[in-house]
Amino acid sequence: MQNPVIIQFDEDDSYFMVVEMICFNLGLEVGPKAQSIDETRKIIRDIEDKKLIPNIAIVANYLGYDFSDGEKLAVKLKEIAPEIKIIAYSTDKETIWGDYLAVKSGLDQSKSLVQILCELTGKEFKTSNIKETD
């Protein structure tokens, strides 16, 4: 995937920063982000209207109502964008509704967001993507 469109849904804004830093070090950019159900609805409308064609969605369990928000959103995303790859970004190691599970702790590296994004995009994680100056 050369330049995938990555969207993110998470109630906790600190995880937006985590994803931004990971993507920066992969040479990727994160597109639209939603922190609430209302913001999520806007992104869904943009996908339905073909204004946005995402390749990867990073989705947390909770978006403001209950801990099944992420699962409901994953079902909707697959309905309107069947090719999208959904990363369930969760603290619960038993989450099964995404195409991939990224655990929000660094304890299980086989389920790290870095590992999954590398696999999906073919990009290599670098400790820095800041260009060297002469």
N, C-alpha and C positions, 0 to 999 in steps of 0.2 A: 504494500500500500504506500504509494509515493507521498502524498500529502493528505492524509485522512482528515475528515471533519469529525472532530471529537466534541461531544456535548456532555455536560455534567449536571447531575441532580443530587444535591445534598443539603440538608437542613443546617448543617454545621459549617459555617464559612471557613473555618480553619482548614478543612479538607480541600477547599478550592485552592488554597496556597500550596498545599502538598502536591496536588495534581499539576498545578502550574510549574512548580520546580522540577518535577519528574519529567514533564513534557519538554521543558526548556532543555534539559540535559539529554533528551532524545532528539532534539532538533524539531520538535512538534509544537503546534499551537493548539490551545483549547478554544473552541468556539463558544457558543452560547451556554450560559450556566443558569440554573434555577435553584433557588433556595426555599421556595414555597410552592404550594399547590397552584396559586395564581400564576406565578412565573412559569411553572411547568405547563400549564394550559396554553400559554402564549407560544412556547416552543412547539408544542403538539400542533397547534393551528398552523404554524409556519411550515412544519413538515407536511401536514395535510394539504396545504396550499402550494406545495413544491417550492417554497421560498428557501427552504433549508433541506439539504439531503445529507444527513449524517451517516458516517461509517461506523462510528464507535460511540456507545453511550456508557458513561460511568454513573451508576445509579446506587444511591444509598437506600437502606430499608425504610427509613423514616423521612417524610417530607412535610410533616405538619399535622397529620391526622392520626395515623397509627402505624405500627411497624409492618403493615402489609402494603404500605404506599409503594415501595419499590417494586414489589411483585406485580401489583396492579399496573404500574407504569410500564414494566417490562412487557406485559401482555399487550398493552396498547401500542407500544413502539413496534413490536413484531407484527402487529396487525397493519399498521400504516407504513412501515418500512421493513419489510421481511428480511432484507439482506443485512440489516444492522447487527453488529456484534455488541452484546450487552455484557458489561462487566458489573457484577453485583459487588459493590464496595461496602463491606460489612464488617462488624466486629464479631458476628456470629459465624463460626466455622462450618455450621450446618446449613447455611443458606444454599438453596438449590435452584432458584428461579432464573439465574443468569446463564449466559453461555459460558462464562468464566466467573470464578470467585476470587476476588482480591480481598484478603483479610487486612483490616485497618490496624494491624500491629506488625512489627517487623519480626515477629517470632517464627513465622512459617514462610521462609523465603520461596518455597515452591508455589505459594499463593500470593506473591507480592505483585503489586500493581506494576512495578518496573518490569518484572519478568513477563507478565501478560502483555503489556504494551509492546515490549520488544518482539514477542512472538507474533502479535497481530500486525505490526507495522514493518517488521524486518529491520528496524533501526537498532543501533547499538547505543547503550547508555554510556555517557561519558561524564566524568566528574565535572567537566566544565565545557560548555560550548561557546565560551567567550573567545573570539578570534584573537590570535596572537598578533601583536604589532611589531613592526621592525624597529 
